[in-house]
Amino acid sequence: MASQQVHLPPAALSVPPTRPLSYLEVRSIITGMMLAMFLAALNQTIVATALPTIGRDLDDFENLPWVVTAYLLTSTAVAPLYGKLSDIHGRRAMLMAGLGLFTAGSVMCALAPNMLLLSLGRAVQGIGGGGIMPLVQTVIADASTPRERGRYQALIGTIWVSAGISGPVVGGFIAEHLPWPMIFWLNVPLGIAGALMINTALKKLPRHDRKHRLDLIGAALMVIAAVALLLALAWGGSRYSWMSPQIALLLVACVVFTALFAWRLRRAPEPFLPLPILADSVVRAGTLASACAVGATLALTIYLPLYFQVVHKLSVAMSGLALIPLVVMSTPGSIVSGRALGHLEHYKRVPIVALCFSIVAIALIALWPAAPLWLVLIGLTIVSMGCGTTYPVCTVSVQNAVAPHQVGTATGVMNFFRALISALEVAILGAIVVAGFGVGVERGRSADVVVEAANALGSDVSHVFGWMFATAGLFLVIGVVALVVMEERPLRGPAAPP
């Protein structure tokens, strides 16, 4: 059957065989990656809790969202660039560069006397941090075969859980008891230690070097298009009306530069994003499925505190605790499906079944948004576990579909489009909040204005959040469809031991 054939580009056949790394060697490499992973994951949560303190200290709340937006823009835009560069110059060099830029940006943030310089420092942080996660995923792909890769999912999941839980706690403690620049100074010793560990660990990593040419024009066009779209999604409905000239201009710029980028892809001698990668059905379907699951989880994480405060009358602190099932329980799902990759021939079945349970759970919450809190938390646990099962399966499937010397590029492309679709989902759920309450909330600002607006309505407003849950569920349906149509190509490598 055609579905049982491994489809690889002809270049893959010329890759010289290398000695497979032992489990202990792979584990030592991944251990070296753990601090870099922790640093990138921690940065996504530790800053948020300190934003009100930063705005008050710098006396600038109007531009406070830029602390979040600047990092989001740059980290998203550079993800495919790091993947391509790592295929040219090697993983170790690019990881060292990413950690160096991230550490330098942290120093800029810690020394920033005003919001402008703080935002510039966050942009530099994003340029460095945007490459860490795609490169870590690529390094794991270099160190192990696709079928063996799920064995290491528990280590990765542990890092994300640790960062997800400790980030808000550490950030809140520093904001309350210490000067807020300590949040950024903390990154400096961690970044240096991570660089030292990586420099040693990655000397054992097999290389898949090929001569490449970096299409700088194509890269610039793609970055401009992405930044225009992300700005439109971040500002629409909050800073500017969706029908405002500013948002219209950004969307037009996105369309124009996307068209120019598509034109460049067909004209460049070696396009920035190789056409065979973009044309591969597994890459497209795997990226879409992963993006829908990740985006739904991220969007719910942002707006669920409002739901808990408005519908269930929880305090700000308690609403944060109520997020734990959604934030943490994706890791067990990821571990289960990651282990299944090494043992099951039909490895798609785990995330497909799990996501179907997630859809049922979120549909019930959408139909009954005023359900008892305990029932909602059970539903969110099911949603989170189902979404977690998609991460390893989609990542490994995409990496398995390309030649070894293109794994970095493919992983960067996957992370790039995943971030764009996640931003789109966040914007859509935010538009629902705006339509329901007449006011918007930007990440990094207090949600009190939305809670006050909801309370002022004086009636049951849970239906607004019902539409929010329904929309998130719709994206999960799209993710399931993408998984179903994704070709289940045999994974390279021997079956993992029990």
Secondary structure, DSSP 8 states (H G I E B T S, - for coil): -GGGS----GGGGG--------HHHHHHHHHHHHHHHHHHHHHHHHTGGGHHHHHHHHT-STTTTHHHHHHHHHHHHHHHHHHHHHHHH-HHHHHHHHHHHHHHHHHHHHH-SSHHHHHHHHHHHHHHHTTHHHHHHHHHHHHS-TTTGGGGHHHHHHHHHHHHHHHHHHHHHHHHHS-TTHHHHTHHHHHHHHHHHHHHHGGGS----------HHHHHHHHHHHHHHHHHHHHBTTTB-TTSHHHHHHHHHHHHHHHHHHHHHHHSSS-SS-HHHHH-HHHHHHHHHHHHHHHHHHHHHHHHHHHHHHHS---HHHHHHHTHHHHHTHHHHHHHHHHHHTT-SSTTHHHHHHHHHHHHHHHHHHH-TTS-HHHHHHHHHHHHHHHHTHHHHHHHHHHHTS-GGGHHHHHHHHHHHHHHHHHHHHHHHHHHHHHHHS----TTS-SHHHHHHHHHH-S--HHHHHHHHHHHHHHHHHHHHHHHHS-----SS-----
